[in-house]
Amino acid sequence: MGAYIARRLAHAIFVLIGVSIVVFIVLRVIPGDPISLMFPEGLSPERLRQARAELGLDAPLYKQYAIFLAHAVRGNLGNSFRYQRPALDLVLERLPVTGQLAVAALVITMAVGIPLGVLAAARRGGLLDVLTMFMASVGQSMPTFWLGIMLIVIFAVALRWFPTSGRESPVHLVLPAVTLSGFSIALTSRLTRAAIREVLAEDYVRTARAKGVHERAVLVRHVLRNGIIPVVTVLGLQVGALLGGAVITETVFAWPGMGLLAIQAIYTRDYNIVQAVVLLSAFVFLVVNLCVDLFYLVLDPRIRLE
């Protein structure tokens, strides 16, 4: 297992380097100049050139990346152009806020998506199965921002059950978490249904039923444990999707997390903050996927990590 973890960590390093190269280049080829946004209009060209040189933005792109990478390996992702503070510190301050939203969405996904998938598979062809698959198709095709706006219109504006935005109390978390979990619930329920249906056709399930084991016990003890493995894989991948989807959700609900910070940084061409958000999200995604791989051993001891 130690060799496996070492290989995964080595792969993670190469992934992070690749992510850093892509985001570094993309941010600098899109239109816009951070210097012109930092200073008032009418500043002399000489002062603009001086400011660009002070920030290292006048160097060739490969030199800028080499400097960035040399600092990044020491944990320094540069200072924010706008806030004049270390970008990583600003992102880490927002990480718990985004983490709270992502964890709440993941809990909702597991609490709703997995039971729906199991019940739909157990009642194949029934009304619940049809409704579950219909709602899953709708959920996977529905834009996140549209779902968030509709929830605000219905539950915040019309019914006044929840606030429209902000993060002042636990109630403020409900609508953003439901919005963020919409796509994941649809995906999880469909995958759970397919996995459970496959396991239900196995010989050991028929044997358990022939012995007179109660149907609920068959589903919980035999079917769910073996059918949940591919679902766990997707849930691990959904962590990255939830972090990415948080950008849209946090913008719609003014949730003060990493996503909202990244959007504001993109508008102001604050390169270092965007790079810090992307790299930290990629790091969290890689760590979670490593934990999911190790969790396989708990779910199914027959699996051996190679």
Secondary structure, 3 states (H helix, E strand, C coil): CHHHHHHHHHHHHHHHHHHHHHHHHHHHHCCCCHHHHHCCCCCCHHHHHHHHHHCCCCCCHHHHHHHHHHHHCCCCCCECCCCCCEHHHHHHHHHHHHHHHHHHHHHHHHHHHHHHHHHHHHCCCCHHHHHHHHHHHHHHHCCHHHHHHHHHHHHHHHCCCCCCCCCCCHHHHHHHHHHHHHHHHHHHHHHHHHHHHHHHCCHHHHHHHHCCCCHHHHHHHHHHHHHHHHHHHHHHHHHHHHHHHHHHHHHHHCCCCHHHHHHHHHHCCCHHHHHHHHHHHHHHHHHHHHHHHHHHHHHCCCCCCC
